[in-house]
């Protein structure tokens, strides 16, 4: 049996397809770069990252995008010849009534590329999805109505036909579905089976009332009748479930004829019901009864496990050496490509750029927190003597919530010192007395156990000193973010230079180990 979630840590809005016996899932990446995480699997248990389709500024420029902006809800599809990816690059979403949400489409002959340049489609709403129907192509997306309030701003699902060659709209958008009383209809996908068009949507908002809603019609333009249960999967009726927030799903048929739904979920910790791992990806088997999809057990609750095509191969220790290019598949930067070089000795030289709160040119290299209990460790050397230059181990959610164990220069002490920078809901603090560490290599470690964390340091990598500060892990969560957030906790490397951009830090390795 395969345990859910199958993609742990920040993997929201899964779009799943199966091509020639291989499953592919595309996930949202928001402000993290490169854009869109694509994973592949033969058995639904073991997933391997493939090259990102949006890996240069010509394809995706998010410089200046707000936190939790950027790539929302990509849709991956295949028409027998090309892979297609549609996505939203959110430029504005959190403040005021407006949302600036341009939607684009790219295509490639293989999942590894080469991917075409993005083609602009529309900007009427987010969560675009492409449907291929006997040579014709249709786009669905939710429509945002700035004139209304609350749930009513999610005004329905629009359908637009596209030219199959140019991928430009050739029809006016038509509203085909307004959603149910649950409201907040978004995340649409269309599938065709046995003469029916099935419209799958997300409703309830991407928190604890989330749900996957199903409707069908003999005509792609409707009218659509609602599923007998309205929903295919949801956690909203049982707040004690291990897997919460189930919603925003997509369907595919496996090589043996079995059907599957991939959906996002969250796993809250502590009595605060916060999810520092962000929204993750789970899978459930789907059966068809009277031409309606149901979970295999006929219920609505997401399963803890399912029988796929293989068993999970456990890998608890990830030791990254930077002369192996594949390390980049697990690491991400913010809004733009990271600025670094690999030295002859295999070290990664990370260049200092803007501060922890910049939406433009931060220079970080971080990976997802994928476990409730883990250790992250690195070794670096930083040889610059100015308080505005710093480097270290970063544990972050977004610009307003993060912890930075950093080495910098303290002119009062006349030497390099170790300290912690904390940003909690936008409030900055330095909670500990600076610790003199001198020159040379320094080893840094973060240990997390559910809602609590600790930093450590060492001069030799063997004898560790605990830093007297308690980390509240739960502030690195969607639930704590202000006003909202849609990502998850990341840990990794960071170099800052707020003086003249001349500083750099040499990182010799990075290690992430699950303690579960």
N, C-alpha and C positions, 0 to 999 in steps of 0.2 A: 504494500500500500504506500502511496505517496502522500506525505503530509502537506497540508496547506499552512501558510502560503508557499507557493513554489518559487516565487521571486521575492525574497525578504528585503526589508529596507525600502527606500524610496523608489517605488515602481508603480505609479498610479496610471489609471486610464488605459488598461491593456487593450490592444487591438490584435486579435489572434487570427492567423490563417494557417492552412496546411497546403504545402505545394510539394508534390512528388515524395510524399512520406515524411517530409520535414515540417515541423511546426515552427512558426515565427511569431514573436510577440513584439510589438512596438509600444513603448511607454513614453509618457510625457517626461520632459526634462526641465521645464520652466526656465529659469534664468541660467541654468548650468549649461556649459559648453564642453564638447560638441552637442548639437541638438538631436534629439530623439535617440533613445536607447533601444536597439534591436537585439533580441536574443533568439537563439535557435535551439531546437531539441528534437531528438528522434523518439523520445519516450515520455515526454511531459514531466520527467523527474529531474533530469540533468540538463542545465541550460548553459549555453556558451554565448558570450557577447560577440557580435560581429561589428565590422567597421561602421561607424556612424555615417549616415547619409548627409549630414549637415555639419561639415568639419572645417569650413573656412568662411571668412567674412563675406565672400562673394555670394555664398548661399544663405548665410544667416548672420546678421549683424544686430546684436542685442545690446550694444553699448548704450547705456542710459536707461535701459528697460527697468521698470520698478521691480522690487522683490516680489516673487511669485508671479511675475509676468513671464514673457518669453513663450516657450513652446507648450501649448495646451492641447491635450487630447489628439494626438496624431492618429490617422487611420491608414493601415497598411492593407493593400489589396493586390490581386494578381489576375490578369485577364487571359492567361494562357501564353502570353508573349512577353509582357512587361510587368515588373513590380511597380506599383504606384504608391506614393505617400502624400497624403494631404495633411496640412497642419495649420495651426494658428500661431502667429507671432504677436503676442499681446503686448501692446505699447502702453496702455493705460487701462486700469480696471478698478482700483480700490476706492478712489475718492471722487465724489460727485456722481451724477446720474449717467455719465457717458462711459462707453467702453470702445477703445480703439483696437480692433481685432482683425487685422488683415489676414486673409486665408490664402494659402499657396498650395501648389501641386508640383511634384517632381516625379520622374520615372526613371527606371534603369532596367537593363536586360537581365541582370542578376542581382541578388540581394547585396552583394559586395560592391555593386556599381558597374560602370561609372554612372552616377546620378546626374540628371539634367539640371540646368539652372531652374530656379523656382519660377513658376508662372502664377501671377496674381489672379485670383478668381473673384473674390468679393470681400466685404468687411461688414456684413449685416448682422453677424453673430458668430459665436465660436463653435468649436467641436464639429468641424466639417468631416464628412465621410463620403467616399466614392463607391458607387454601385455599378457593376458591369452587367448589362442585360441584353444578351444576344446582339452584340455589336454596338449597342447604344450605351451611353454613360450618363449617370445622374449624380448630382451632388446633393446631399442633405446637410443642413446645419440648423442649429437653433437660431431664433431671431431675438435680438435684444431691443426692448422698447423703453427708451430712456424717459418717456413721458409718464410712465406708471410707477407704482411703488411696490416693494416687496416681491412676492411671488409673481405678480402680474408682469414684471419686467421680462420674465421668461415667457414670451408670448406665443411660442409654438415652434413647430419644425417646418422649415422651408425645403421644397424640392425644386431643383433647377437642372435642366438638361444641358449637357456639355457637348461641344463638338468633339468627336472621338479622336480627331487628329490634332487640332490646336488646343484642345482642353479648355476652350473659352466658352462662356455661357451662350446658348443659342435659344433660350426661352426665358421668359420672365419667371421669377420665383413664385411658387404657389404654396400656400400654407396647407399642409396635409394632416396635421395633428396638433391639437392644443394641449394634450396631456390630460391627466386625471386630476381629481381633487387634491391629490398629494402635492402637485405643483412643482415648479422649478424644473420644467422639462428641458433636457439637454442630452448630449452624448448619443445622437441618433446613428443607427446603422440599419441598412435594408438587406434582406436576404430573400431568395426565392426558392420555394420547395413545393412540389405537388400542385402547381398552379396558383399558389398564394404568395403574395408579397408580405414579408414579415418586417414590421418596424420595431426595432429594439431601441428603447430610450432609457436614460437615467432620470430619476425623479427624487425629490425629497431633499436635495442638497447633499453635498459630498461629506456629510457627517453622520450622525447616528440615526437619522430617518431615511438614509439612502436606500434606493431600491432600483431593480431592473424591471422595467415595464414592457409588456409585449402587446402589440396589436397586429391585425392582419387584414388584407384586402385582396380581392381578385384583380383590382386595378391599382397600379402603382400610385395613382393620384388620389386613391381613396374612393368612398369613405372607408375608414379603418374601424373594425370592431375590436373591442378590448378582450384580452385573455380572460377566461373564466375566473382566474385568481387575480387578475390585473397584473400581478407581478410574477416574475420567474424566480428571483432570489432577493432576499432582504434579511437584515438582522433586526429590523426596527421593532419587532414585536417581542424581543427577548433581550433585555439589556445584560443578561448574565452570560451570553455566548462568548466564547473565547475569541471568535472572529466577528468583529463588528464592522459597521459602515458598508456592508456588502452592497455594491451597485456598480454602475457604469460598466456594463458587460458587453462582450462581443462573442459571436458564435463561429464555429467552424466544424467541418466534418473530417474525421480522421481517416487514415488509409483503410481501416477495416469497417467503415460505415458507421462507427459510433460518432455521436455528436458531443461537442464540448462547449462550455461557456467559460471564458476567462473574465474575471471581474476584480475590481479593486476592493480592498478591505483595510481595516485597521485593527491593531491589537493594543488596547489601552492598558496602562500600568498605573498602579497606586489608586488611591481613592479619588484622585483628581481626574481620572479617566482621560489621561493624555497619552498620545501616541508618538514618542520620539522617533520611532522607526518610519514614521510617515505612513502614507497609503501604499499598501503592498499588493501583489498580484496573487490571487487564488484561482483554482480551476475546479469545475464540477462537471460530471457527466450529465448529459441531457438526453431524455427520451421523448418520443413523439406519441401523443395520444389524441386521436380525433383531429389530427393535423394541428395540434398545439404543442409547443415545447414545455416540458416539465423537468425539474430536477429528478434524478434517477429514483430517489426515495419518495417522490410525489409531494414533498414538502416545500417550504420556502427558505428554510435556514441553510446557510452555507455549511458544507461538510468539513470536518476536521481532516479527512483524508479521502482518497479515492484510488481506484484501481486503474492505473494507466498502462504503459507499455514497458515498464522497467522499474528498477529500484534506485533510490537516491544513493549516490556515491558521496560519502561525507568528506568534506575538506574543511578542516577547522583552522589551518594555519596558512596564511598567505605571506610569503616573504618576497618582497619586490626588490629586484635589482634593476637599475635603470638602463643598463646596456641591453636589456631585452625590451624591444619596442612594444611588446604586448602588455606591458604594465599600463600603458595609456588606456587600454580598454576598460580598466576598473576606476580610473581617475578622471576627474572633471575639473574645469576651471569655471570662472564666472564671466558670462556674457561675451567672451572673446577668447581667442587662443592664448594659452599660457606662454609666457616668455621665459625660456630656459635653454640650456644646452647640456649635452652629456660630455663629460670630460674624459680624458684618456684613461683615468683610473676608475671609470664607471660611475663616478659621482654625478648627481644632478645639480647643476648650478641654477638656482632660482633667483631671478632679478627682482630687486625691490621696486615696487610701484606704489599705488595709492593706498589710502587707509582702509581699515576694516569696514567703514561705513560708506565707501564710495560705490556708486552705481555705474562706474565707468571703467577704471583701469586698476582694479585689484589684481594681484598676481598670486593666486593660490592654486594648489593642486591637491584635491581632496577626494576621498572615496566614501561611499555610503556606509553608514552604520547599519549592519545587517543582522545584528544579534543584540539581545537585551544585556548579555554579559560578554564583555570582550576586553582585550588589551590592544592598544596601538602603541608602537614604539618606533623611534627614529634616532638617528645620530647626525649631527650637523656641525659645521664649523662656520663661524661668523666673525669677521675680522674688521669691523668698522666701529669707530669710536664717536658716535653722536647719538643723542637721545631720540632723534627722529628716525633713526634707522634701527630695524629690528627684524628678527626671524625666529621661528619656533614651531610649536605644535598647536594647530588650530582645531577647535571643536565648535562647530557652528550650526545654526539653523538658518539665519538670515542676517542682514545688516544690523538688526535691532536686538538680536539674541545670539550671543556667542561667548566663548571662553578662549583666550589666547595665552598659552604658556610661552613666553618669549624671552629671548636674550637681547639685551640692549646695553648701552653705555650709561652709567650713572656718574655724572661729573662731580657730584658731591662725594662719592666714594672713590672716584678716580679709577674705576675699573668696570669691566663688564659684569652685569648682574642679571639674575633671573627674576622674573616677576610675572604676575598674572594680570591680564587686562580682561575685565568683565563688562559686557554690554547686556543689560537686562531690561527689556522693554524700552530700549533706547537710552537708558540711564547708564553712564560710564562710571566705573570704579576700578581702583587698584587695591584689592583687599588685603595684600600681604606686604610685609617689609621686603624690600629688594634683597636678594640673596647673592652675595659676591661669588662668582664662579671663575673669574680669570679668563685666560686665553686658551686656545686649543679646542679639541672636540668636546661636545657635550651631548649626552644621551638623555632623551626625554621620553616619558611614558604617560599614557592615560589608561586608567583602569576603571571600567564602568560595570556596575551591577544594578540592573533595573533603573531605579530613579536616582541612584547615588553614584558619584564618580570622584576619583582622586587623581591628581597629578604627581609624578615622581621625576627625579633627575639623578644622573650619575655621571661621574667623570671617566669611568672605565667600562660601563656597560654591565658590570657584575654586582657592584654594591650600590643599592638604590636608596635614595632619601625621599621619604614622603613629604610632600608640601602641605603645610597645615591649612588647607582650605577645602571645604565641602562643596562639591559641584551638584547643583540641582539639575539633573538631566531633563526633567519634565518641561523646563522652559524652552527646550529645543523641540517644539511640537507645534502642529497646526492649531491645536486648541489654545495655546498660550499666545500665539502670534497676534499682533495688533495691526490693523483691524481683523485681518484673516491671513491665513497662510496655507500653502498647498504642497510643501516639499517634505523635508525630513532632516534628520541629523546627519552631518558629514564630519569626517575627521581627516586631517592631513597636514600639509606643509604650507607655509605662508612666509613671504618676505615683503617687508614694507620699507619704503624710503620716502619720507615726507620732506626731505631736504633738497635732493638734486637728482634722484633716480640713478645714482652711481653704485649703490650697495648691491651685494648679492650674498647668498648663503649656499654653501655646498652641503647637500644631503647625500649620505653614503648608502642608506637603505631605508626602507619603510616596511614595517611588519604589522600585520593585523591578525589577531588570533581570537577565534570564538572560544568562550569559556563555558558554553552550554553543553 
